[in-house]
Amino acid sequence: MTRRAATLLLWIACAAGCAAQNIKAPTIDQSLEMRSVSSPKIAPDGRHVVYEESRTNWEADAFENDLWLADVVTGESHLLTTAAKSSTDAAWSQDGKWIAFLSDRVAPLAGSPAGKRQLYVMPANGGEAQQMTKMENGVSSFEWAPDSKRIGLAAEAPESKAMKDRKETFGDYHVIHADYQMAHLWVLDLPTTDAAGRTSAPAEPRLLTAGEDFSVGSYSWAPDGARIAFSAQRDPDLISGFSSDIYTVVVADGTVKKIVDTPAPDNDPKWSPDGKQIAYVTAGGSEYFFYTNRHIAVVPAEGGAPRVLTTSFDEDTNLLRWGPEGIYFSALQKTSSGLFVLDAKTGMVQRINLPGTDNASAFSFSKDFKSVAYRGAGPNQ
């Protein structure tokens, strides 16, 4: 059966079902205007959740996202961001006082490149968002430091002078498998507030990793804020994914150390609560990693022999956090998806019961790991 025929049958089935229930099928415009929610992030104290809601911008011919804040007890929610363009990837500071997010809105800071996602920070109890960065190529991702005074950023490095001179002379063109913009880590110190309540101007982010040896992917702060663990591959090309390994970098001086080096991909490092170990997703050095399961492994934070823990779990693992009860991850199981916890000592895996939610994703934990926010769906909702 062709994809077009299968799609037609689905529409017929839907139309028949709707007719049987005497419900009108939505128009194309109504379908395009449907709003969806995603990316829930629970506050450290578990009392509020910030999430994204999509909207249709007909004038700009685009789907855009706003941030909303919901009260966990009452279920009431209100709009947090009202600027044009999208606001996404919200995250709470560890002390619960601030919400940071990325936006491609028209940036007020002088020198900001147009159309690039920059980092903004706003008070969690309401107020205007303050632009924190004006990165040449925008900000790809960020993570709060444990002290809530710094933020780690991943971004493409600015174009070199040689590249800018080439464009000036020969025009803008790209050499496949050669002209790479490496992604690197930066650290941003947040503005301070004086006794009169005046906030200082944002500081320039400090480059933490550099060079042409690797391109940074996922990363996370150590519990004490002294180091950042990150994955990196030889360049940002899709075909170089097999070369991804795990590193740590000292925040104070930028000293980089590779702690995991296998022939297959190693990604998404997460620190243990005591900072002595790092969990990560691995193909275990498999030659045929592109169709085998991704597993969770643990390695000492200073380097050493890794231990692969989920070889008996027959699905891909999506590593989330390492909490007091174990390592949390999400995964598919047949036609459902859910939340699991892994015992780092025994390798035992337990599924967390989420009643009424056969398909759950986008998990976010409170500071004490006693509450979790997620995006869920049942058979008919």
N, C-alpha and C positions, 0 to 999 in steps of 0.2 A: 504493500500500500504506500502511495506517495505521501509526502508530508502535507501537500495541499489537500489531498483527499481526506487524510486524517483530521486536518483542521476543520474541513467542511462538516465531517461527521460530528465533531464536537459542537459546532455551532447548531447543527440540526438537533442534537440531543438536548442542548441547552434550551433551544426554542421550544421543543416539545415539552420539556419539563416546566418551562415558564408558562406555556399555554395551559398545561394541566392544572397549574396552581392559580390560573387567571392573573398572572403577574406580567406586566409589560416588560419586555427586554429593554435595557438602557440604550439610548441613542449613542452614536459615536462621540458626540460632544460630552454627554454625561459620563461615558466611560473614561474619556480623557481628563475629566474634572474630578474623578474619584481621588480622594485623599488617602494616603497610607501612612502608617507610623512605623518608625524604625529606630535603631541605635539607642535603646534606653540605657541611661547611666544613673545608677542609684547613688545618692549622697552617702558619704562615709557613715553618718548616723542612721541611715536607712529610712529617713522620714520623707524624702522627696526624690523624684526621678525627673531628670531632664531627658527629653527625647526629641526626635526629628519628626516633622510632619510635612509631607510633600504638598505642593500646590501647583496649579497650572498657570503659567504666565503667557497668556495668549499674545500679548503685544511683542514679547521677546521671543516667542515661539520656543519656549523652554519649560522644563519642569524644574522647580526650585524648592528648596527646603528651608523651613523655619524651625527655630528651637522653641519648645514648650516646656513648662515646668508643672509637674503634677504633685499633689499632696497624697502620700500613700494612704493615710487614714481616711480622708474624705473623698478622694478620687477627683477633687476639683483641680482644674488646670488653667493656666493662663499663658499667653504668648510672651516669650522673652525677647525675641529679636523681631524688628519691624523693618530693617533696611532692605532695599532692593537687592537682588541676587540671593545666593544661598548662604546659609550658616549651617555648618556641619561639624561632626566629630567632637562634640562637647565632652568635657572631662572635668570632674571636680578636683579641687586641690585637696591634699590629704587632711587639712584642717577643716574642710567644708566651708570655707569662707569665700571661695572664688570659683567661677566657672570659666574655663578657657574653651575656645572653639576656633575653627577656621572659617574664613569667609572670603569670597571674591568680590565683595561689594566695592564701591568706589572708595578707595582708601584716603583718609584725611591727611596722613603723614606725607609731607613733601618728599618727593623722590621715589614714591611707591610706584612700581610698574603696573600698568593697567591690566586688569583681568587675571592677576595672579592671586592665589589663596594666601592670605596672611593670617597671623595669629592675633586673636583678640582675647582680652580678659575682662570680665565684668563681676561686680559683687554678687554673691549668691542671693542676697536679700533684695536685689533690685538696684537699678542704676544704669548709667551709660557704659557701654563697652569701650575699652581703650585699646587702640591698635598698638601692638607690641613689636611688630617686625615690618620691614620693607625689603624682604629678600628679593634679589634680582629674578630668580626663577620660582618664587613662591615657596611655601612650606608644605612638604609632603605629609608629615605627621609630627606629633609631639607627645611628650609624657611629663607629668608633674614629678618633680623631685620629692622625696619624703618630707623635706622641711617646708614645703609649700612656698619657698622663696625663689626657686629656680625651676626652669622648664628645659627639658632636653628637646631638641628639634632635629628632624632629618630633612635635608633639602639638597637640591642639586647645587654644586659649586658654581660660582659666577663664571661666565665665559672668560677664557684667557685672553690676554692682549693679542696673542698670535691669531686666535680665532676671529677676534674683532677686526684686526687688520686685514685678514683674508676676506671677510665679508665686505669690508670697505673697498677692497681692490677688485674682487671678482664677483661680488654679489653673494646672496644667501643660497647655499646648497649644502647637502649632507652626504657624506661618504658612508655607505652601509658597512657595518662591522668595523668602523674605524673612528668616526667622530662621536665619542662618548662624553656625556656629562655625568661624571661620577657623583653619587649621592654621599653626603658626609654628615657627621653629627656636629651639632652646635649646642652651646649652653647659654641660656638667657637668664640674667639676673633681673628679677622683677623690680619695678620702681618702688621706692620707699615713700611713706607718708609722714609728714612732719606733724608737730603738735597742733598746728592750725588746720590740719586736714588737707593740706596741699600735697599733691602727688608729683613726684619728680618725673622728668621725661624718661621714656624708655631707653635702656642702654642698648648698644649694639651687641648682637649675639657673638659669643666667642667661639671660634672654630676649634673643635676638639679632635677630629680626625681629618686627614688631608692626604693629597697625593693621588697617583694614578694606579696604585697597587690593588685597590678594591673599591667596590661600591656598596654602601651600607643599606641593609634591608630593615628587619625588625630589631627592636632593642628594648631594654628595661633597666631601671635604676636598681642598684643594690639597696637593701633596707637602710644602710647607714649613709647612703648618698655619696659615698666616696668613689664608687665605680659605676660604670654602665656596661652591661653585657649586650653584645649585638651580633647579628649575623651579617655576613658580607660575602659577595661573590666577586670574581675577577673584573667584571664590568656589568653594566645594567642590562645587557642584551639577554633576551629570553633564552637563547641557546646556551647561556653560561650558567643557568640555574644549578647545574650539577656541581659547580665549584663552590657553593655556599658553605661556609664554615662558621664556627662560633669563636668570638673574641671577647676580651674585656678591655676597657680603657680607663685609666685613672683620671678622674675629673680634674684634679689639681694640676697635673703636668702633661696630660695627653699621652702617657705611656701605654702602648697597645701590646696585648699579648694574645696569641692564638691558643685556645685551650681545647678545641675539637677540630680535627683534620681528618676527614674521611673522603673517599672518592665520590660519594654521593651527597645529595643535599642535606645540610643541617641548618635548621632555622628556628626562629621564635623563642629565644631564651627567656626563662622566667626564674627569678631567684627564690631560694627557699627562705622561709621566714627568719632563720638565723643567719642568712648570708653566707653559709658555708658551702652550699651546693647550687647548681644551676640545672634546671630541667629544660629540655628543648625537644623539638620535633626532628626526627631523623629517618633516613632511609636505611640506616644501619650499614652503609657502605655497599648496598646492593647494586650490582651491575645493571639490573633491570628495574631501577627505582621508578621509572616513569609509569609502570602499571602495578607495582606492588604497594602494600599498605605503608602508610607513614606511622611511625611509632614514637612513643615518648621515651626519652633516655635521660639519665641523670649523670652529671660529672662534677667532681670537686671544683670549687670556684677558682682554685689555683691551677687547675689542670690535672690530668691523670687519666685513669682507665674509665671510660664511660660504662654505664649499666643500662641496657635496653630493657624496659619494664613491661611493655605491652605486647610482647610477641604472641601471646595467646588471645589477644583481642582482635577479632577478624574484621576490622574496619579502619578507615583512616581516622586519626585523632587530631582534633583541633585544640591545642593547648590554650588554657585560659589563665589560671592563676595557681599559685602554690599557697594553700592556706593551712591553718592549724590541723585540720582533719586529713589533709592529703593534697594531691595534685588534681585540680579540677580541669576537665576537658569536655568538649562536646563532640558528638559523633552521630552518624547515621546508623540505624539498625533496620534493615529491610525497608519498609515504607515510612518509618518514623525517625525523628531526630530528637536527641535529648541531652541531658546533663549527667556527667559521670564523675566519680571521685576515685582516685588511684592511691593506694597505700604505697608510699615510696620504699618501704622496707620489704614488704611481702609481694608486691606486684598485683595484689588483689584489686579488682575493679567492681564498683557498685554503682548501679544507676540510681539517680535521685528521682523520687516519685514527684511528678508534676501533674496532678489530677486534671483531666479535661483538656490537656494539651499534648496532642500526639506529635506535633512538630514544633519544637522550641529551638530558638537560636539567639544570638546576640546577648549573651549573658553578662551581667554586671553585678559585682558583689559589694555589700557594705563592708566597712572596715573590720568588723568582728566576724564576718562571714556567716552571720545568722539570717541575713536577708539577701535575696537575689532578685534582680529585675531581668526580664527577658522578653523577647518577642515570640508570641505563641499562636498556634492555630489548632483548631479541632477539625473534625470531619465536615462541619458545616459552618464554620466561622473563622 
